[in-house]
Every structure is written in C-alpha cells, then in structure tokens.
C-alpha cells in the first residue's frame, strides 16, 4: 500500500425526499461512519425515499481527513427487481414497420412480472416504446412470456419502425414497485 493511498474513510448520508417524494427540509447528515473499506453498506433506509451521500478520506501521511466529496444522490424503490432481463440473440421478424423482439428473464413474479422496451438508432439515443396515446408500453409476463423451468421466454412486437434501419433494443424488468434502472444488454 502506497503512503498516498486512502487508509480510512468517513461517510455520511441524509434523507432528501420522503416516500411521497416531498422534500425533507432541514434534514441533517447522519453521524459519521468510519471504515477502512472503500465501500459501505447502509441499513435502515426508508423505501421510496431519496438520500444524499458524501465521503471523505485520509491517507497514512495525514492525521486529518480531506474535504468532503461531491454528494451522490440515490433514490430507493420499495422492492426493486433484482433480476435483469437479458436480450437474447434473436431471429427478427420484420413486417413493414414492426419487429418481434425476444428476451429471457428469471421466472420469479415477486421480482419481475412486467417489462418495458427502449429502442433507438444508437445506444445513446434510445427512447421508450410507447402506446398510440404516448404512454409507455408496459408488457406483463402473463401476456408476453412463457415459463420454461426457471426462465421466462418473452416476445413483444415493437411497431413504428423504419425499413432498412438498424435499431438497438433494451428491455427493463420490473414489478408493482417499479423498474430496475440499468436495463438489459443491447440487442
């Protein structure tokens, strides 16, 4: 370990928005937690709330801690899906303006029972696939998936596409509490 490597960390957090998404005014930072590990697990956080977290470190050469880091902001869900849908290599079925998208997910309805799709001509410019009224199209597992063992094999038609265009697709899994943030691999 080099003398300039961080040896100890102090971490603080505070709630910024409650479960109703109302700002929490005057919330103080928690008591400092000190650790020698570069990661920490927070316990006792409230579901559906937002938190601000900051950290500072000290090296073996310093007796005092450095300045606080820029704050990181985190929003918790009540019971986030732990499973991520995986887009499989799929044979595409193209009919004028639509494609039949296939994906798999773990068959655990408490974790993942609905999906939405993002697509675009580049991975950086994906947009949410919507219904004709402009609302996000949410596909439920009972409508678009078949269970085989511990897997769900799912497929849904994405419409409104242009012919002779390459598209990237990404599937997001969720449940009644919300959707996971990272999405599947791009297909």
Buried (B, 14 or more C-beta within 10 A) or exposed (E): EEEEEBBBBBBBBBBBBBEEEEEEEEBEBBEEEEEEEEEEEEEEEEEBBBBBBBBBBBBEEBEEBEEEEEBEEBEBBEBBBEBBBBBBEBEEEEEEEEBBBBBBBBBBEEBBBBBBBBBBEEEEEBEBBEEEEEEEBBBEBEEBBEEEEEBBBBBBBBEEBEEEEEBBBBBBBBBEEBBBEEBBBBB
